[in-house]
């Protein structure tokens, strides 16, 4: 058993209570608490594992739809971006950080948690998306200048279909 499997974090008071009353708090109970907590945290951050492709697809579609709408409204090819009086460039920079980057990370967590549902071809699409996400963040968060940020792989729109 790895050390982290036998670790549960408690506040000082709860730690003293649990340690002093081993009969009331058996190992099985503590493990069930830990498992339940890890599941809640995992679900809260979009890392839920699904049994069926359709379930994962619904979550994926929602995130991709939000990103697409943001890109079309404010992205570098939007109608607004060509208007010199528009604030689309500033809005795009904000939306990248507030919407697209967090959604991209949720998409990666979702797909990593559901690798068992992906075909080998879809796994390669995921890895191309991962490269896109990493380079996109390097550009928009860290200001890395690169003319070779890989484009969003359009096959992502069909993943898990």
Buried (B, 14 or more C-beta within 10 A) or exposed (E): EEEEEEEBEEEEEEEEEBEEEEEEBEEEEBEEBBEEEEEEEBEEEBBBBBEEBEBBBEBBBEBBEBBBEBBEBBBEEBEBBEEEEBEBEEBBEEBBEEBBBBBBBBBBBBBEBBEEBBEEEBEEBBEBBBEBBBBBBBBBEEEEEEEEBBEBBEBBBEBBE
